């Protein structure tokens, strides 16, 4: 992308000194025991321990006035006035408008912060990959479908909400500068770097999630599953603190949550090499279970029964056309949905008729207590359920363009792995983790 004409140039080649000076002016409190920089960081900038740290030590405190959000940006009054017309499925439009303005305004108070990202494409989310490359490298992982939905939403939000707002405020916005392409890049920036404050428990049911916001310095910490820092929220400021002792020279890692590799690559542009991501998962599409059940039906009557059972599971909200059963390393994370679906799809016509009459509610209480589908419980499933799950895993493995052995050979061959592009390496980590989980399940239900 050509840099927008209004974009100010950062003084010097390294924007970090100007950013650190800005932190001082903005009241951001950075511990003298840490340093910000690229050297020694896992990716891009990172936060490293300059001295030994104990558990519970403050790394950085960011006052709420230094957060960049729809409520603190230069056009906050305008966004407040227009809030009704800026509502969207994502809930991100006000922040994205704030970023569109601040990123291109030469007098933006956040300019030293935003100068850390000269080009958001360096995030390299799969949404920036050519469609052919996405399909070739990521087919079967769930990412191409997620990206297609994202791109459709981005186009829809830009044309139906962003453009009309910009046209109403030509003194602040220029569609030639604030293009769809820049908007897409800012969506990736929000995906990768924003934070959403958790709701109070009593608000969880009534309100949607809090809108995202940018948290300078805190957003520089990279992520690993086995992290050593986390963010705490208070009315005055946001504080990043250590969760365990950290040695001098060690990088400080935040957690973005219990994220699988496909979610990390989709939202943040990277994946963790096997076996680092203990939160990795693999999906079996719900419709794949139906397909496996229909395949093993030996007559038209049996196929009709499967269709009725599926419709009933839809009524119970256990399955849906776009849903997936999620498998972790140690257990099924969608245990109720999978155990109920297996049980119903393996019922005879008589059993199903009786079950329907009870509406599926008066279930065996002993079974309910043991509904956790741990790996051990999976190995103890009844033979018909095992067979149906086994067939569904095989169908799922067919959706990838390579098999486990091909991916394993690539990972084990340092020379071959080294010749892969960064995208090929990241996609390989996603595919390999998923296939390892699926093959583990095959063993359990063999």
C-alpha positions as CSV (number, residue, x, y, z in Angstrom):
1,X,0.0,0.0,0.0
2,X,1.3,3.5,-0.8
3,X,1.6,5.5,2.4
4,X,-1.4,7.9,2.9
5,X,-0.2,11.3,1.9
6,X,-1.1,12.9,5.3
7,X,0.9,10.3,7.2
8,X,3.7,12.0,9.2
9,X,7.1,10.5,9.1
10,X,8.7,9.3,12.3
11,X,11.8,11.2,13.2
12,X,14.9,9.1,12.5
13,X,14.8,5.5,11.5
14,X,13.8,4.0,14.9
15,X,10.5,5.3,16.3
16,X,11.1,3.8,19.7
17,X,12.9,6.8,21.4
18,X,10.0,9.2,20.4
19,X,7.5,6.6,21.7
20,X,9.3,6.3,25.0
21,X,9.4,10.1,25.3
22,X,5.6,10.1,24.6
23,X,5.1,7.5,27.3
24,X,6.8,9.8,29.8
25,X,4.5,12.7,28.8
26,X,1.4,10.5,28.8
27,X,2.1,9.3,32.4
28,X,2.8,5.7,31.4
29,X,4.9,4.2,34.2
30,X,7.5,1.8,32.9
31,X,9.5,-0.3,35.4
32,X,13.2,0.4,35.4
33,X,13.7,-3.3,35.5
34,X,12.4,-3.8,31.9
35,X,13.4,-2.7,28.4
36,X,11.5,-2.3,25.2
37,X,13.1,-3.3,21.9
38,X,13.4,-5.8,19.0
39,X,16.6,-7.4,20.1
40,X,15.9,-10.7,21.9
41,X,12.1,-10.5,21.2
42,X,10.2,-13.4,19.7
43,X,8.6,-11.2,17.1
44,X,8.7,-7.5,16.3
45,X,9.1,-5.4,19.4
46,X,9.0,-7.1,22.8
47,X,9.4,-6.4,26.5
48,X,12.4,-8.0,28.2
49,X,13.6,-8.2,31.8
50,X,16.7,-6.0,32.3
51,X,16.9,-7.4,35.8
52,X,15.5,-10.4,37.7
53,X,11.8,-10.0,38.5
54,X,9.7,-11.6,41.2
55,X,6.0,-12.8,40.8
56,X,3.6,-9.9,41.1
57,X,6.0,-7.1,40.1
58,X,4.6,-4.2,38.1
59,X,6.0,-4.0,34.6
60,X,4.0,-1.1,33.2
61,X,1.0,1.0,34.4
62,X,-1.0,2.8,31.6
63,X,-3.3,5.5,32.8
64,X,-6.7,5.4,31.2
65,X,-6.1,8.8,29.6
66,X,-3.2,7.2,27.6
67,X,-5.5,4.5,26.1
68,X,-6.6,5.1,22.5
69,X,-10.3,4.4,22.1
70,X,-13.5,5.9,20.8
71,X,-13.8,7.7,24.1
72,X,-10.3,9.3,24.1
73,X,-9.6,10.1,20.4
74,X,-9.8,13.6,18.9
75,X,-13.2,12.9,17.3
76,X,-14.8,11.4,20.4
77,X,-17.7,14.0,20.4
78,X,-18.5,13.3,16.8
79,X,-18.5,9.5,17.4
80,X,-20.7,9.9,20.4
81,X,-23.2,11.9,18.4
82,X,-23.3,9.4,15.6
83,X,-23.2,6.3,17.8
84,X,-26.6,5.0,16.6
85,X,-25.5,5.0,13.0
86,X,-22.1,3.4,13.8
87,X,-23.5,0.2,15.3
88,X,-22.3,-3.0,13.6
89,X,-22.0,-6.7,14.1
90,X,-18.4,-6.4,15.1
91,X,-18.8,-3.4,17.5
92,X,-15.4,-2.1,16.2
93,X,-16.5,0.7,13.9
94,X,-16.1,3.6,16.3
95,X,-12.5,2.5,17.3
96,X,-11.7,1.9,13.6
97,X,-12.9,5.4,12.7
98,X,-10.8,6.8,15.5
99,X,-7.8,5.0,14.2
100,X,-8.4,6.1,10.6
101,X,-8.4,9.7,11.8
102,X,-5.5,9.5,14.3
103,X,-3.2,7.4,12.0
104,X,-3.4,10.0,9.2
105,X,-3.7,13.3,11.2
106,X,-0.3,15.0,11.4
107,X,-1.2,16.6,14.7
108,X,-2.5,13.4,16.4
109,X,-1.4,13.1,20.0
110,X,-1.0,9.4,19.4
111,X,1.4,9.8,16.4
112,X,4.5,8.6,18.3
113,X,2.6,5.4,19.4
114,X,1.1,4.7,15.9
115,X,4.6,5.3,14.3
116,X,5.6,2.0,15.8
117,X,3.6,0.4,12.9
118,X,4.7,1.9,9.6
119,X,2.9,-0.8,7.7
120,X,0.2,-3.0,9.2
121,X,0.7,-5.5,6.4
122,X,3.8,-6.7,8.3
123,X,1.3,-8.4,10.7
124,X,0.7,-10.8,7.8
125,X,-2.7,-12.0,8.8
126,X,-4.1,-14.7,6.4
127,X,-6.6,-12.0,5.2
128,X,-3.6,-10.4,3.3
129,X,-2.6,-13.7,1.6
130,X,-3.8,-14.3,-1.9
131,X,-6.9,-16.5,-1.8
132,X,-5.1,-19.3,-3.7
133,X,-2.3,-19.3,-1.1
134,X,-4.8,-19.4,1.7
135,X,-6.6,-22.4,0.2
136,X,-3.4,-24.3,-0.7
137,X,-1.8,-23.9,2.8
138,X,-4.8,-23.7,5.1
139,X,-7.5,-25.9,3.6
140,X,-9.1,-28.0,6.4
141,X,-7.9,-25.7,9.2
142,X,-11.0,-23.5,9.4
143,X,-9.1,-20.3,8.6
144,X,-10.1,-19.8,4.9
145,X,-13.8,-19.8,5.9
146,X,-13.2,-17.4,8.9
147,X,-11.2,-15.0,6.6
148,X,-14.0,-15.1,3.9
149,X,-16.5,-14.0,6.6
150,X,-14.1,-11.3,7.9
151,X,-13.6,-9.9,4.4
152,X,-17.3,-9.9,3.7
153,X,-18.0,-8.0,7.0
154,X,-15.2,-5.5,6.3
155,X,-16.5,-4.7,2.9
156,X,-20.1,-4.4,4.2
157,X,-19.1,-2.2,7.2
158,X,-16.9,0.1,5.0
159,X,-19.5,0.6,2.3
160,X,-22.6,0.9,4.5
161,X,-21.2,2.6,7.6
162,X,-17.7,4.1,7.2
163,X,-18.2,5.7,3.7
164,X,-21.4,7.5,4.6
165,X,-19.8,8.8,7.9
166,X,-16.7,10.0,6.0
167,X,-18.9,11.7,3.3
168,X,-20.8,13.5,6.1
169,X,-17.4,14.9,7.5
170,X,-15.3,15.8,4.4
171,X,-13.2,18.2,6.6
172,X,-11.9,15.2,8.5
173,X,-11.9,12.3,6.1
174,X,-11.0,11.7,2.5
175,X,-11.9,8.3,0.9
176,X,-8.8,8.6,-1.3
177,X,-6.7,8.5,1.9
178,X,-9.0,6.6,4.2
179,X,-9.4,3.7,1.7
180,X,-10.9,0.3,2.1
181,X,-7.4,-1.1,2.0
182,X,-6.2,1.0,5.0
183,X,-9.5,0.1,6.8
184,X,-8.7,-3.6,6.3
185,X,-5.2,-3.1,7.6
186,X,-6.6,-1.3,10.7
187,X,-9.0,-4.2,11.3
188,X,-5.9,-6.5,11.4
189,X,-4.2,-4.0,13.8
190,X,-7.2,-4.1,16.1
191,X,-7.4,-7.9,15.8
192,X,-3.7,-8.3,16.8
193,X,-3.2,-5.5,19.3
194,X,-6.4,-4.3,21.0
195,X,-7.7,-5.3,24.4
196,X,-11.3,-5.7,25.5
197,X,-12.0,-5.0,29.2
198,X,-13.8,-8.0,30.8
199,X,-17.4,-7.2,31.8
200,X,-18.5,-7.3,35.5
201,X,-20.3,-10.6,36.1
202,X,-23.7,-8.9,36.6
203,X,-23.3,-7.1,33.2
204,X,-22.4,-10.2,31.2
205,X,-26.0,-11.2,30.3
206,X,-27.4,-7.7,29.7
207,X,-24.6,-6.0,27.7
208,X,-22.5,-7.2,24.7
209,X,-18.7,-7.2,25.2
210,X,-16.9,-4.0,25.9
211,X,-15.6,-2.2,22.8
212,X,-11.9,-2.8,22.0
213,X,-9.2,-0.3,22.9
214,X,-5.5,0.2,22.2
215,X,-3.2,-0.1,25.3
216,X,0.3,1.4,24.5
217,X,3.2,-0.7,25.8
218,X,0.9,-3.5,27.1
219,X,0.2,-4.4,23.5
220,X,3.9,-4.8,22.7
221,X,4.2,-8.0,24.8
222,X,4.2,-11.1,22.7
223,X,2.0,-14.2,23.4
224,X,2.8,-17.8,24.4
225,X,0.6,-20.3,26.1
226,X,3.0,-20.6,29.0
227,X,3.0,-16.9,29.7
228,X,4.7,-15.0,32.6
229,X,2.6,-11.8,32.8
230,X,-1.0,-10.6,32.6
231,X,-3.0,-7.4,32.4
232,X,-5.0,-6.2,35.4
233,X,-7.8,-3.5,35.1
234,X,-8.5,-0.8,37.7
235,X,-10.5,2.4,37.6
236,X,-7.4,4.6,37.2
237,X,-5.1,2.5,35.0
238,X,-4.3,-0.8,33.4
239,X,-1.3,-2.7,35.0
240,X,0.8,-5.4,33.4
241,X,2.3,-7.6,36.2
242,X,4.4,-10.7,36.4
243,X,2.7,-14.0,37.2
244,X,5.9,-15.8,38.2
245,X,9.6,-15.1,38.7
246,X,11.4,-14.0,35.5
247,X,15.2,-14.2,34.9
248,X,17.3,-11.3,33.6
249,X,17.2,-11.3,29.8
250,X,14.0,-13.3,29.6
251,X,11.2,-12.0,27.4
252,X,7.9,-11.1,29.1
253,X,4.9,-12.7,27.5
254,X,1.3,-11.9,28.0
255,X,-1.6,-14.3,27.2
256,X,-4.2,-13.5,24.6
257,X,-6.4,-16.2,26.2
258,X,-6.6,-20.0,25.6
259,X,-6.1,-19.7,21.9
260,X,-5.6,-22.6,19.5
261,X,-3.1,-22.2,16.7
262,X,-5.7,-21.6,14.0
263,X,-7.1,-18.7,16.1
264,X,-3.6,-17.3,16.7
265,X,-2.8,-17.3,13.0
266,X,-6.3,-16.0,12.0
267,X,-6.3,-13.1,14.5
268,X,-2.6,-12.4,15.2
269,X,-0.7,-13.6,12.2
270,X,1.4,-16.3,13.9
271,X,1.2,-19.9,15.3
272,X,3.2,-21.7,18.0
273,X,5.4,-24.6,16.9
274,X,4.4,-28.0,18.2
275,X,4.3,-28.9,21.1
276,X,4.3,-25.4,22.6
277,X,0.6,-24.6,22.4
278,X,-1.0,-26.6,25.1
279,X,-4.3,-24.8,24.2
280,X,-4.3,-26.1,20.6
281,X,-7.5,-27.6,19.3
282,X,-8.9,-29.4,16.2
283,X,-12.4,-29.2,14.9
284,X,-14.8,-31.8,13.5
285,X,-17.5,-29.9,11.6
286,X,-20.9,-30.9,12.9
287,X,-22.2,-31.6,9.4
288,X,-19.3,-34.1,9.0
289,X,-20.8,-36.2,11.8
290,X,-24.1,-36.2,9.9
291,X,-22.3,-37.1,6.7
292,X,-20.6,-40.1,8.5
293,X,-24.0,-41.2,9.9
294,X,-25.7,-41.0,6.5
295,X,-22.8,-43.0,4.9
296,X,-23.2,-45.9,7.2
297,X,-27.1,-46.0,6.8
298,X,-27.8,-49.1,4.8
299,X,-31.3,-48.3,3.5
300,X,-33.5,-45.3,2.7
301,X,-35.4,-45.8,6.0
302,X,-32.1,-45.6,8.0
303,X,-31.1,-42.5,6.1
304,X,-34.5,-40.9,6.9
305,X,-34.0,-41.8,10.6
306,X,-30.6,-40.0,10.6
307,X,-32.2,-36.9,9.0
308,X,-34.9,-36.9,11.7
309,X,-32.3,-37.4,14.4
310,X,-30.3,-34.5,13.1
311,X,-33.4,-32.2,12.9
312,X,-34.1,-33.1,16.5
313,X,-30.5,-32.3,17.6
314,X,-30.9,-29.0,15.8
315,X,-34.1,-28.3,17.8
316,X,-32.2,-29.1,21.0
317,X,-29.5,-26.6,19.8
318,X,-26.9,-29.3,20.1
319,X,-25.8,-29.0,16.4
320,X,-26.0,-26.4,13.6
321,X,-25.0,-26.3,9.9
322,X,-22.0,-24.1,10.7
323,X,-21.0,-25.5,14.1
324,X,-18.1,-27.6,15.1
325,X,-17.1,-30.1,17.8
326,X,-13.9,-28.8,19.4
327,X,-11.3,-31.3,20.5
328,X,-8.5,-30.4,22.9
329,X,-5.4,-32.4,23.8
330,X,-7.0,-33.9,26.9
331,X,-10.7,-33.7,26.4
332,X,-13.5,-32.6,24.1
333,X,-14.3,-28.9,24.8
334,X,-17.9,-29.3,23.3
335,X,-18.6,-32.4,25.4
336,X,-22.3,-32.0,25.8
337,X,-22.9,-31.4,22.1
338,X,-20.7,-34.3,21.0
339,X,-21.9,-36.9,23.5
340,X,-25.6,-36.0,22.9
341,X,-25.1,-36.1,19.1
342,X,-23.3,-39.4,19.1
343,X,-25.9,-40.9,21.4
344,X,-28.9,-39.7,19.3
345,X,-27.4,-40.6,15.9
346,X,-26.6,-44.1,17.2
347,X,-30.2,-44.8,18.4
348,X,-32.5,-47.4,16.9
349,X,-35.9,-46.1,15.7
350,X,-37.5,-47.4,18.9
351,X,-34.9,-45.8,21.2
352,X,-35.2,-42.5,19.3
353,X,-39.0,-42.5,19.5
354,X,-38.8,-43.0,23.3
355,X,-36.1,-40.4,23.7
356,X,-38.1,-37.9,21.7
357,X,-41.2,-38.5,23.8
358,X,-39.1,-37.6,26.9
359,X,-37.8,-34.6,24.8
360,X,-34.3,-35.6,25.6
361,X,-34.5,-34.1,29.1
362,X,-35.2,-37.0,31.4
363,X,-31.8,-38.4,30.9
364,X,-29.9,-41.1,32.8
365,X,-28.6,-39.0,35.8
366,X,-25.6,-41.2,36.2
367,X,-24.6,-40.5,32.6
368,X,-25.1,-36.8,33.1
369,X,-22.6,-36.8,36.0
370,X,-20.0,-38.5,33.8
371,X,-20.6,-36.4,30.7
372,X,-17.0,-35.0,30.6
373,X,-15.5,-36.4,27.4
374,X,-12.0,-36.8,28.7
375,X,-9.6,-39.0,26.6
376,X,-10.3,-41.9,29.0
377,X,-14.1,-41.4,28.6
378,X,-13.7,-41.3,24.8
379,X,-11.9,-44.7,24.9
380,X,-14.9,-46.1,26.9
381,X,-17.6,-45.0,24.4
382,X,-20.1,-47.7,23.2
383,X,-18.9,-49.4,19.9
384,X,-21.4,-47.7,17.6
385,X,-20.5,-44.3,19.0
386,X,-16.8,-45.0,18.6
387,X,-17.3,-46.1,15.0
388,X,-19.3,-43.0,14.1
389,X,-16.6,-40.7,15.7
390,X,-13.8,-42.7,14.0
391,X,-15.5,-42.3,10.6
392,X,-16.0,-38.6,11.3
393,X,-12.3,-38.1,12.1
394,X,-11.3,-39.9,8.9
395,X,-13.6,-37.6,6.9
396,X,-12.1,-34.6,8.6
397,X,-8.6,-35.7,7.8
398,X,-9.5,-36.0,4.1
399,X,-10.3,-32.2,4.1
400,X,-6.6,-31.3,4.4
401,X,-4.3,-31.2,1.3
402,X,-1.5,-33.2,3.0
403,X,-1.4,-36.0,5.5
404,X,0.3,-36.1,8.9
405,X,3.4,-37.9,7.6
406,X,4.1,-35.3,5.0
407,X,3.8,-32.5,7.6
408,X,5.9,-34.5,10.1
409,X,8.7,-35.1,7.5
410,X,8.8,-31.3,6.7
411,X,9.1,-30.4,10.4
412,X,11.8,-33.1,11.0
413,X,13.9,-32.0,7.9
414,X,15.6,-28.8,9.0
415,X,16.9,-28.0,5.5
416,X,13.5,-28.5,3.9
417,X,11.8,-26.5,6.7
418,X,14.3,-23.7,6.4
419,X,13.4,-23.3,2.7
420,X,9.7,-22.7,3.5
421,X,8.4,-19.2,3.4
422,X,7.2,-17.7,6.8
423,X,3.6,-18.3,5.7
424,X,4.3,-21.9,4.8
425,X,5.9,-22.5,8.2
426,X,3.0,-20.9,10.1
427,X,0.4,-22.9,8.2
428,X,2.4,-26.0,8.8
429,X,2.3,-25.5,12.6
430,X,-1.5,-25.0,12.4
431,X,-2.1,-28.1,10.3
432,X,0.3,-30.3,12.2
433,X,-1.2,-29.6,15.6
434,X,-4.7,-30.2,14.4
435,X,-3.8,-33.5,12.7
436,X,-1.9,-34.7,15.8
437,X,-5.0,-34.2,17.9
438,X,-7.2,-35.9,15.3
439,X,-4.8,-38.9,15.1
440,X,-4.8,-39.1,18.9
441,X,-8.6,-39.3,18.8
442,X,-8.4,-42.1,16.1
443,X,-6.3,-44.1,18.5
444,X,-8.7,-43.6,21.4
445,X,-11.8,-44.7,19.4
446,X,-10.1,-47.5,17.4
